[in-house]
Amino acid sequence: MKRIGILSDTHGYWDERYATYFNDCDEIWHAGDIGDYSIIEKLAEICSVRAVSGNIDHGMVRRKCRELLIFDCEDVKVLLTHIGGYPGKWSRGMKTLLRENGIKLMVDGHSHILKVIYDKELRSLHINPGAAGQQGWHKKRTLIRLKIDGSEMSECEIIELN
């Protein structure tokens, strides 16, 4: 069983509450637009981090973080990226990538819009944690916590930072 903290679009902004809300997590996943690599270093002080670069990222973030990760968490095949779309409006080629890789959980960011949607056709869960940073048009800053136990995903918790 693993507890996962999920965030995106920090744009270089650190909030001490990330540590507060993710202190009992086994892993933290950052879905891009990190803004400054120091964010990843601070998250890594809490627990293990998986992160992808986003469209605003450059320098150290680009050198250390790929644009897309596919990995297993427990018995769930996960895809983590920054720009991926969502069920019914997938980015070009994403639906094929999800299907061909047997993805059961797709996590992305970019839109600054919190979404948790089950895709009945692909039998997979899509999560966009919204934006955790201050830069952008969003009115609420959000994080997500999720439990993965074997092939089961549960206890999906939305955290508002306002």
RAJOQUI-V348048 format. One record per residue. RES is the residue in one small letter. OMEGA is omega in whole degrees, 0 to 359 (NA if undefined). Layout:
# RAJOQUI-V348048
res->RES omega->OMEGA
res->RES omega->OMEGA
This chain:
# RAJOQUI-V348048
res->m omega->178
res->k omega->173
res->r omega->185
res->i omega->171
res->g omega->183
res->i omega->176
res->l omega->180
res->s omega->170
res->d omega->175
res->t omega->178
res->h omega->177
res->g omega->182
res->y omega->176
res->w omega->176
res->d omega->181
res->e omega->179
res->r omega->173
res->y omega->180
res->a omega->180
res->t omega->184
res->y omega->182
res->f omega->185
res->n omega->178
res->d omega->181
res->c omega->175
res->d omega->179
res->e omega->171
res->i omega->177
res->w omega->178
res->h omega->186
res->a omega->169
res->g omega->193
res->d omega->180
res->i omega->175
res->g omega->179
res->d omega->185
res->y omega->178
res->s omega->177
res->i omega->179
res->i omega->179
res->e omega->178
res->k omega->177
res->l omega->181
res->a omega->174
res->e omega->180
res->i omega->180
res->c omega->180
res->s omega->183
res->v omega->167
res->r omega->183
res->a omega->174
res->v omega->178
res->s omega->178
res->g omega->186
res->n omega->178
res->i omega->186
res->d omega->180
res->h omega->174
res->g omega->184
res->m omega->180
res->v omega->179
res->r omega->181
res->r omega->186
res->k omega->186
res->c omega->176
res->r omega->180
res->e omega->183
res->l omega->176
res->l omega->170
res->i omega->184
res->f omega->175
res->d omega->171
res->c omega->190
res->e omega->179
res->d omega->181
res->v omega->175
res->k omega->188
res->v omega->169
res->l omega->179
res->l omega->178
res->t omega->179
res->h omega->182
res->i omega->183
res->g omega->185
res->g omega->181
res->y omega->184
res->p omega->182
res->g omega->180
res->k omega->180
res->w omega->172
res->s omega->182
res->r omega->177
res->g omega->185
res->m omega->182
res->k omega->178
res->t omega->179
res->l omega->180
res->l omega->181
res->r omega->184
res->e omega->181
res->n omega->179
res->g omega->183
res->i omega->178
res->k omega->177
res->l omega->178
res->m omega->181
res->v omega->175
res->d omega->181
res->g omega->172
res->h omega->188
res->s omega->187
res->h omega->180
res->i omega->178
res->l omega->177
res->k omega->171
res->v omega->188
res->i omega->174
res->y omega->178
res->d omega->183
res->k omega->182
res->e omega->182
res->l omega->183
res->r omega->180
res->s omega->180
res->l omega->175
res->h omega->176
res->i omega->166
res->n omega->185
res->p omega->185
res->g omega->182
res->a omega->179
res->a omega->182
res->g omega->182
res->q omega->184
res->q omega->180
res->g omega->186
res->w omega->183
res->h omega->180
res->k omega->180
res->k omega->175
res->r omega->188
res->t omega->173
res->l omega->174
res->i omega->168
res->r omega->184
res->l omega->175
res->k omega->175
res->i omega->181
res->d omega->186
res->g omega->178
res->s omega->182
res->e omega->173
res->m omega->183
res->s omega->177
res->e omega->176
res->c omega->187
res->e omega->176
res->i omega->181
res->i omega->176
res->e omega->182
res->l omega->182
res->n omega->NA
